[in-house]
């Protein structure tokens, strides 16, 4: 603790003079550990990009804090038949460029999203769509190749933000640097790895944002983030490191909100390459991983051991599964059966997130006990996403089931059609799992869907598709005068509701 306080004091001194006058009043400053990869929803599928995009764009439907599907740009929707979803949109909604939102923009958005030439990372959620048909200026039909029970959930995803056809066409390849949406905030500027600036959309079709200016500052170092929060350099600190939780005490001017999320962390294997193409090696690594120690050491208990590929409270979560037991003898036995009695040497790749470094350090020590020597290599976040999509033998990754539906948590990560950037960076393939996930998409009966997803979870667990590490809690830091922040298990946050007391 003394060392931590010293680091924090040094960081505080560095930022004190520059930060005190930045925040408050008509400007809300939010600290985020990672920068966006893109502000074009069809060019990325990561949480850091989703934060600014959630303010710039609106989706047709969204999720309430209770995880119910509610209207956004849509006024109503009707499942006309098993393959036709009708959506009616608000009239008079204006894009940030002054153009009125029309059904043709909705069609343009999804046609662009599913076009193979776009290569959109989130397109896996839309593979069942055969056509988006304009019925009139304010009505569209989503026509699917087969019944698709997950479509409405998938339309809540932040990457489904509706685009202005005119804006995208005029901007061309530079669109990501001049994004146009209908959301509560308009884009102003983006200094890579420094900040994204937005300004209130005073013509917003719903209640305008509470604060006029929104600045998202990129602050990778946890100690610096805490110092900025304490001095007023930021009003909101996202994803605060667990080691800083004790700093939130009465009289400090800051407060902590901690809530459950649909975010999980896992150790992933490229299952196309040796030795990770052998399930016994993957199982051995699961048995060699002390999940309780990971929760205690890496997360300071702000997490719980993960028992499978889905977080709790998702329809399809298999509560019959328990975390792999910590059993070094069993792990060594499995390695020997697989032909590695003396273990092997490998490289563990991680992003530049602080939590990844903590996890890697713990895993390195634990795997050494079964003869696996691990070298750790750190890669910058944007490059990391690209490299893991191409294939890395062993790496740490997270996933948030942001639609609150098992299709998003399982199809992307384990269906063989989603290899690479769409989510399945493990290059996992199991024909029975494919069959179950396809079935879950097509089944409208929620109990039958649940049974399919639970069976898929069991197979993935038995295959050791991942080394299942932890289900995370979210630590949110706020200045005491900040009100109106709405926690979301999806970690998609609407900052337009935040204001100063």
C-alpha positions in Angstrom: 0.0 0.0 0.0 2.9 2.4 0.8 4.4 1.8 -2.7 1.0 2.4 -4.3 0.5 5.6 -2.4 3.9 6.8 -3.5 3.2 6.1 -7.1 -0.2 7.8 -6.8 1.3 10.9 -5.1 3.9 11.3 -7.9 1.3 11.0 -10.6 -0.9 13.5 -8.8 1.9 16.0 -8.6 2.5 15.7 -12.3 -1.1 16.4 -13.3 -2.2 18.7 -10.5 -1.5 22.0 -12.2 -2.8 21.0 -15.6 -6.0 19.3 -14.6 -7.8 21.3 -12.0 -9.5 23.7 -14.4 -10.5 21.1 -17.0 -13.6 19.4 -15.6 -17.0 20.4 -14.3 -19.6 22.9 -15.4 -20.5 22.6 -19.1 -17.8 19.9 -19.8 -17.9 16.3 -18.7 -14.5 14.6 -18.9 -14.4 10.8 -18.9 -11.2 8.9 -18.5 -10.9 5.6 -20.5 -7.9 3.3 -20.4 -8.0 2.6 -24.2 -8.5 4.6 -27.3 -11.1 3.8 -29.9 -9.9 1.7 -32.9 -12.4 3.4 -35.2 -15.6 5.5 -35.0 -17.1 3.7 -38.0 -19.3 1.0 -36.5 -18.5 -1.3 -39.5 -14.8 -1.2 -38.9 -14.4 -2.4 -35.3 -16.1 -4.5 -32.6 -14.3 -3.4 -29.4 -15.4 -1.8 -26.1 -13.1 1.2 -26.4 -14.7 2.2 -29.7 -18.2 1.5 -28.5 -18.0 4.2 -25.8 -17.8 7.2 -28.1 -20.0 5.5 -30.7 -22.7 5.0 -28.1 -22.9 8.8 -27.8 -22.7 9.6 -31.6 -25.1 6.9 -33.0 -28.5 5.5 -32.1 -29.5 1.9 -32.8 -33.1 0.9 -33.8 -33.6 -0.8 -30.4 -31.6 -0.8 -27.2 -31.5 -2.5 -23.8 -32.8 -1.1 -20.5 -30.8 -1.5 -17.3 -33.0 -4.5 -16.7 -31.9 -6.0 -20.0 -35.3 -5.6 -21.7 -35.4 -4.6 -25.4 -36.8 -1.1 -25.6 -37.3 1.5 -28.5 -34.5 3.8 -29.6 -34.9 5.0 -33.2 -37.7 2.4 -33.7 -41.1 3.3 -32.5 -42.4 -0.3 -32.8 -41.6 -3.7 -34.3 -43.6 -6.7 -35.3 -42.5 -10.2 -36.1 -44.8 -10.6 -39.1 -43.7 -14.2 -39.7 -40.7 -16.3 -38.7 -38.6 -14.7 -41.4 -39.8 -11.1 -41.5 -39.3 -8.5 -38.9 -41.1 -5.2 -39.5 -39.6 -2.1 -37.9 -41.1 1.4 -37.9 -38.9 4.4 -37.2 -39.4 7.8 -35.6 -40.4 10.5 -38.0 -38.5 13.8 -38.0 -35.2 12.5 -36.6 -32.2 14.5 -37.8 -28.7 13.3 -38.4 -25.9 15.6 -37.2 -25.5 16.9 -40.8 -29.2 18.1 -40.9 -30.5 15.3 -43.1 -33.7 13.5 -41.9 -33.4 9.9 -41.0 -35.3 7.8 -43.5 -35.8 4.1 -44.0 -33.4 4.2 -46.9 -30.6 5.1 -44.4 -31.5 2.0 -42.4 -31.3 -0.1 -45.5 -28.0 1.5 -46.5 -26.6 0.8 -43.0 -27.3 -2.9 -43.0 -26.5 -3.4 -46.7 -23.1 -1.9 -46.0 -22.7 -3.9 -42.8 -23.4 -7.3 -44.4 -21.5 -6.6 -47.7 -18.5 -9.0 -47.7 -16.3 -6.2 -49.1 -16.9 -4.2 -45.9 -15.5 -7.0 -43.8 -17.3 -5.7 -40.7 -16.1 -7.5 -37.6 -19.7 -7.6 -36.2 -21.3 -8.9 -39.4 -21.5 -12.4 -37.8 -24.6 -11.2 -36.0 -26.4 -10.4 -39.3 -25.5 -13.5 -41.4 -29.2 -14.6 -41.5 -30.3 -11.4 -43.2 -31.1 -11.9 -46.9 -32.6 -8.5 -47.5 -33.5 -5.2 -45.9 -36.6 -3.9 -47.7 -37.9 -0.3 -47.6 -41.7 -0.3 -47.3 -42.1 3.4 -47.0 -40.0 6.3 -45.6 -40.4 5.1 -42.0 -40.9 1.4 -42.3 -38.4 -1.4 -43.1 -38.6 -5.2 -43.3 -35.7 -7.4 -42.2 -36.1 -10.5 -44.2 -34.0 -13.5 -43.0 -32.9 -16.7 -44.8 -34.4 -18.7 -42.0 -36.1 -17.9 -38.7 -33.8 -15.8 -36.5 -34.7 -15.4 -32.8 -31.6 -13.5 -32.0 -32.0 -10.7 -34.6 -33.8 -8.3 -32.4 -31.2 -8.7 -29.6 -28.4 -8.2 -32.1 -29.9 -5.0 -33.3 -29.2 -3.5 -29.8 -25.4 -3.9 -30.4 -23.5 -0.6 -30.6 -22.1 -1.6 -33.9 -25.7 -1.5 -35.3 -25.8 2.3 -35.1 -27.7 3.8 -38.0 -25.6 5.7 -40.5 -26.4 8.6 -42.8 -26.1 7.4 -46.4 -25.2 10.9 -47.6 -22.5 11.4 -44.9 -20.8 8.0 -45.6 -20.9 8.5 -49.4 -19.5 12.0 -49.2 -16.7 11.1 -46.7 -15.6 8.0 -48.5 -12.6 6.3 -46.9 -12.3 9.2 -44.4 -15.7 8.5 -42.8 -14.2 7.2 -39.5 -12.6 10.6 -38.9 -15.8 12.5 -39.5 -18.6 10.3 -38.2 -22.3 11.4 -38.4 -25.1 9.8 -36.4 -28.3 10.8 -34.7 -27.1 10.4 -31.2 -27.1 12.8 -28.2 -23.6 14.0 -29.0 -21.9 15.2 -32.2 -18.3 14.5 -33.1 -15.9 17.4 -32.9 -12.3 16.0 -33.0 -10.1 13.0 -32.3 -6.5 13.2 -31.2 -5.3 9.6 -31.4 -4.3 8.1 -28.0 -5.1 11.5 -26.3 -8.8 12.5 -26.5 -12.1 12.4 -28.4 -14.2 15.6 -28.2 -18.0 15.7 -28.6 -20.6 18.4 -28.3 -24.3 18.2 -27.4 -26.8 17.6 -30.2 -29.4 20.2 -29.4 -31.7 18.8 -32.0 -31.7 15.3 -30.4 -35.1 13.6 -30.9 -35.1 12.5 -27.3 -34.1 14.4 -24.1 -30.9 16.4 -24.8 -27.7 15.5 -23.0 -27.4 17.1 -19.6 -23.9 18.5 -20.2 -22.9 20.5 -23.3 -19.4 19.2 -23.9 -18.1 15.6 -23.6 -14.4 14.8 -23.6 -13.1 11.2 -23.5 -9.5 11.2 -22.4 -7.3 8.2 -23.0 -5.4 7.4 -19.8 -3.8 4.0 -19.9 -1.9 4.2 -16.5 -4.1 3.4 -13.5 -2.2 5.6 -11.1 -2.5 8.6 -13.5 -6.2 7.9 -13.9 -6.7 8.0 -10.1 -4.7 11.1 -9.7 -6.7 12.8 -12.4 -10.0 11.7 -10.7 -8.8 13.0 -7.4 -7.7 16.4 -8.7 -10.7 16.9 -11.1 -8.9 16.2 -14.3 -11.6 13.7 -15.0 -15.1 13.5 -13.7 -15.6 9.8 -14.5 -13.0 7.1 -14.5 -14.0 4.0 -16.4 -12.7 0.5 -15.5 -10.7 1.5 -12.4 -8.0 -1.0 -11.5 -8.9 -3.2 -8.5 -5.8 -2.1 -6.7 -7.2 1.4 -6.4 -10.5 0.4 -4.8 -9.2 1.1 -1.2 -8.6 4.8 -2.3 -12.3 5.5 -2.4 -12.9 6.7 1.1 -15.3 9.3 2.6 -13.9 12.8 2.5 -11.7 12.1 -0.6 -14.1 13.8 -3.0 -14.5 10.6 -5.1 -16.9 7.7 -5.0 -16.9 4.2 -6.3 -19.7 2.3 -8.0 -19.2 -1.5 -8.5 -21.6 -3.6 -10.5 -21.9 -7.0 -12.2 -21.1 -7.2 -15.9 -21.4 -9.7 -18.8 -17.6 -9.4 -19.2 -15.5 -12.5 -18.9 -11.7 -13.1 -19.3 -10.2 -16.1 -20.8 -6.9 -17.6 -22.0 -7.2 -18.5 -25.6 -5.4 -21.0 -27.7 -5.0 -21.2 -31.5 -6.4 -24.6 -31.9 -5.1 -25.1 -35.4 -1.5 -25.3 -34.1 0.5 -27.7 -31.9 0.4 -28.2 -29.0 -3.0 -26.4 -28.5 -4.8 -28.5 -31.1 -4.8 -31.3 -28.5 -7.7 -31.0 -26.1 -5.6 -32.8 -23.4 -3.1 -29.9 -23.4 -5.9 -27.3 -23.1 -7.5 -29.3 -20.3 -4.2 -29.6 -18.5 -3.8 -25.8 -18.6 -7.3 -25.4 -17.2 -6.4 -27.8 -14.3 -3.1 -26.0 -13.7 -4.9 -22.6 -13.4 -5.8 -21.7 -9.9 -8.9 -19.6 -10.6 -9.3 -18.6 -6.9 -5.7 -17.2 -6.9 -6.4 -15.3 -10.1 -9.4 -13.7 -8.6 -7.6 -12.8 -5.4 -4.3 -11.6 -6.9 -5.1 -10.2 -10.3 -8.6 -8.8 -9.4 -8.3 -8.1 -5.7 -11.5 -10.2 -5.4 -13.5 -8.0 -7.8 -14.3 -11.0 -9.9 -15.3 -14.6 -9.6 -14.0 -17.8 -11.1 -15.5 -18.5 -14.5 -17.3 -21.8 -15.0 -17.8 -21.8 -18.7 -18.0 -19.7 -21.9 -21.0 -17.6 -20.7 -21.4 -15.2 -17.8 -24.3 -15.6 -15.3 -27.7 -14.1 -16.0 -27.6 -14.9 -19.7 -30.3 -17.1 -21.1 -28.4 -20.3 -21.9 -25.9 -20.1 -19.0 -25.3 -23.7 -17.8 -25.4 -23.6 -14.0 -24.4 -27.3 -13.9 -20.9 -26.4 -14.8 -18.3 -25.6 -12.1 -14.8 -24.0 -12.6 -12.1 -26.6 -13.5 -10.6 -27.7 -10.2 -7.0 -26.7 -9.4 -5.3 -30.0 -9.8 -1.6 -30.0 -10.7 -1.2 -33.8 -10.7 -4.1 -34.1 -13.1 -2.6 -31.4 -15.3 0.7 -33.2 -15.5 -1.0 -36.5 -16.2 -2.9 -35.0 -19.2 0.3 -33.3 -20.5 2.1 -36.7 -20.4 -0.7 -38.4 -22.2 -0.5 -35.7 -24.9 3.2 -36.4 -25.4 4.6 -33.5 -23.3 5.8 -35.2 -20.0 8.4 -32.4 -19.5 6.1 -29.6 -20.6 7.1 -27.1 -23.4 8.0 -23.5 -24.0 5.5 -21.0 -25.5 4.8 -17.3 -25.8 1.8 -15.7 -24.1 0.7 -12.6 -25.9 -1.2 -9.9 -24.1 -2.5 -6.4 -24.8 -1.3 -3.3 -23.0 -4.2 -3.4 -20.5 -3.0 -3.4 -16.9 -5.2 -6.4 -16.0 -3.7 -8.5 -18.8 -0.2 -8.0 -17.3 -1.5 -9.1 -13.9 -3.2 -12.1 -15.3 -0.2 -13.1 -17.4 2.2 -12.9 -14.4 0.0 -15.2 -12.3 -0.5 -17.6 -15.2 3.2 -17.7 -15.9 3.9 -18.8 -12.4 1.1 -21.4 -12.3 2.0 -23.0 -15.6 5.6 -23.3 -14.6 4.5 -25.8 -12.0 3.5 -28.3 -14.8 6.6 -27.7 -16.9 5.2 -25.0 -19.3 7.7 -22.2 -19.6 5.9 -19.0 -20.7 7.5 -15.9 -22.2 5.2 -12.8 -22.1 5.0 -10.4 -25.0 2.9 -7.2 -24.9 1.2 -5.7 -28.0 -0.6 -2.4 -28.4 -4.4 -2.8 -28.3 -5.2 -1.9 -31.9 -2.4 -4.1 -33.3 -3.4 -6.8 -30.7 -6.9 -7.1 -32.2 -5.4 -7.5 -35.6 -2.8 -10.1 -34.6 -5.2 -12.2 -32.6 -7.6 -12.3 -35.5 -4.8 -13.6 -37.7 -3.8 -16.1 -35.1 -1.6 -16.2 -32.1 -0.8 -19.5 -30.3 -1.6 -18.3 -26.7 -3.2 -15.0 -25.6 -5.5 -13.4 -23.1 -8.8 -11.9 -24.3 -12.0 -10.7 -22.9 -15.6 -10.7 -24.2 -18.7 -8.9 -23.1 -22.1 -10.4 -24.1 -23.4 -7.0 -24.9 -26.8 -8.0 -26.3 -27.6 -10.0 -23.1 -28.3 -13.0 -25.4 -26.3 -16.2 -25.6 -26.1 -16.0 -29.4 -23.7 -13.1 -29.0 -21.6 -14.8 -26.4 -21.3 -18.2 -28.1 -21.8 -17.8 -31.9 -19.1 -15.2 -32.3 -16.6 -17.1 -30.2 -17.2 -20.7 -31.1 -19.0 -21.1 -34.4 -16.6 -22.2 -37.1 -18.0 -19.6 -39.5 -16.8 -16.8 -37.2 -13.1 -17.5 -37.2 -10.8 -14.5 -36.9 -11.9 -10.9 -36.4 -15.6 -11.8 -35.9 -14.7 -13.3 -32.6 -13.6 -16.9 -32.8 -9.9 -16.1 -32.4 -9.3 -19.6 -30.9 -10.2 -21.0 -34.3 -12.4 -23.5 -32.5 -14.4 -26.0 -34.5 -16.9 -28.5 -33.4 -19.7 -29.7 -35.7 -22.2 -30.4 -32.9 -21.6 -26.9 -31.4 -22.2 -25.4 -34.9 -25.4 -27.3 -35.1 -26.6 -26.2 -31.6 -25.7 -22.6 -32.2 -27.5 -22.5 -35.6 -30.5 -24.1 -33.9 -30.5 -21.5 -31.1 -30.6 -18.7 -33.6 -33.6 -20.2 -35.4 -35.6 -21.2 -32.3 -38.1 -18.7 -31.0 -39.1 -20.8 -28.0 -36.8 -19.4 -25.2 -36.8 -22.6 -23.2 -35.7 -24.7 -26.2 -33.1 -22.1 -27.0 -31.8 -22.3 -23.5 -31.4 -26.0 -23.6 -29.5 -25.8 -26.9 -27.1 -23.2 -25.5 -26.6 -25.1 -22.3 -25.6 -28.2 -24.3 -23.2 -26.2 -26.4 -21.7 -24.8 -23.2 -21.1 -28.3 -21.9 -19.3 -29.4 -25.0 -17.1 -26.3 -25.1 -16.3 -26.8 -21.4 -15.4 -30.5 -22.1 -13.3 -29.5 -25.1 -11.5 -26.8 -23.0 -12.2 -24.4 -25.8 -10.7 -21.7 -23.5 -8.9 -21.6 -20.2 -11.9 -20.1 -18.4 -10.5 -17.5 -16.0 -12.9 -14.9 -14.5 -16.2 -13.1 -14.7 -15.5 -9.5 -13.9 -17.1 -6.9 -11.7 -16.9 -3.3 -13.0 -15.2 -0.6 -10.9 -16.4 2.9 -11.8 -14.9 6.0 -10.3 -16.8 9.3 -10.0 -16.3 12.7 -8.6 -18.7 13.2 -5.7 -20.7 15.9 -7.6 -21.3 13.6 -10.6 -24.9 12.2 -10.8 -27.0 10.3 -13.3 -24.6 7.6 -14.4 -26.6 4.5 -15.3 -24.6 1.2 -14.8 -25.1 -1.4 -17.5 -24.0 -5.0 -17.4 -23.3 -4.8 -21.1 -20.8 -1.9 -20.3 -22.4 0.1 -23.1 -22.8 3.4 -21.3 -25.1 6.4 -22.3 -23.3 9.4 -21.0 -26.1 11.8 -22.0 -27.8 11.2 -18.6 -24.8 12.3 -16.5 -24.8 15.7 -14.9 -23.2 17.7 -12.1 -24.9 18.2 -8.8 
